[in-house]
């Protein structure tokens, strides 16, 4: 078969396997090996199988992924997420929609120590949802707020998805982390504005909570020092150029462990459980990386990225039209793939297109994450929605999606702002 036919057959096989729920890591591995063998022969393809897992597992920069996951596990087990929500509740809970505002603020704070939207959504479902229900919030509003707020977990640094994008495209991961900060804060601000509008239009869905004294507010604020310290160690260290992102991840994990132990919240059993949990998540991510590496050999041997880049860059349309089509592709893929699968599957193909059109690669990385964020809450398969449903079985998927509609609209607006004003993402990295 010629290479074009091999490419078509390979992608058809990949989408078929995904449709029948074959894990994305296995699907990419099989297509990568099979497609490479079809072009250059089976012996050479089998050599890739023997070399790729080892080269992936020993990649230095990938070491930050398990460290950031471990930092989030230690922080969660230490009760930092609950402290963060209590502090936000003390300051905002007495307003109409205050608990929803506190939830979004807590999502932003927890994102700074977890780097995962799924972990943020799962944690805040356990912490914030019972409180909102107790006060009298409707299930659609409370679950929609948590699902939307959880999406900032992959944008506010440290972000595992941005780290993966940086590794694939060989971009400065420190600059990618810092580039996600202002867009992440923009998301938080727009979500809070959305909550305020909903509270004004539907006051019955967002009752007013109890007002707390100023002494109680400052007492609650003192409890969040640990999160501030971890954020300063990780993001501050990267921004100041004191540590690399990989070193910062290890520093954050050790810092979270030390804080948890010194506060008496991490015993030997809890530490072991955090290590096992982090190991499981890290292994699944590494398997995806191995599959992506094998698949990239298939793409390289068939010249797929170069062919796609040549075709799109030669189209006689404005480059922003092509970028809009790329973002629409991510929104469509978000309905069927998780965030990690989208990045490892599409970035090797689309990155040459974007750079060929003259777009900044750091900005594009942030735009990819913004599009993925929207995919995490877009039906029919929004991962954050399914996470909330798995934690609280009595809240149906339709109920959660109904509460998400205003946030989906505001995310589309945010994507438009990012497209029109790239400086939102590029201002802070330009100061490094």
Buried (B, 14 or more C-beta within 10 A) or exposed (E): EEBEEBBEBBBEBBEEBBEEEBBBBEBBBBBBBBBBBBBEEEEEBEEBBEEBBEEBEEBEBBBBBBBBBBBBBBBBBBBBBBBBBBBBBBBBBBBBBBBBBBBBBBBBBBBBBBBBBBBBBBBBBBBBBEBBBEBBBBBBBBBBBBBBBBBBBBBBBBBBBBBBBBBBBEBBBBBBBBBBBBBBBBBBEBBBEBBBEBBEEEEEBBBBBEEBEEEEBEBBBEBBEBBEBBBBBBBBBBBEEEBBBBBBBBBBBBBBBEBBBEEEBBEEEBBEBBBEBBBEBBEEBBBBBBBBBBBBBBBEBBBBBBBBBEEBBEEEEEBEEBBBEBBEBBBEBBEBBBBBBBBBBBBBBBBBBBBBBEBBBBBBBBBBBBBBBBBBBBBEBBBBBBBBBEBBEEBBBEBBBBBBEBBBEBBEEBBEEBBEEBEBBBBBBEEE
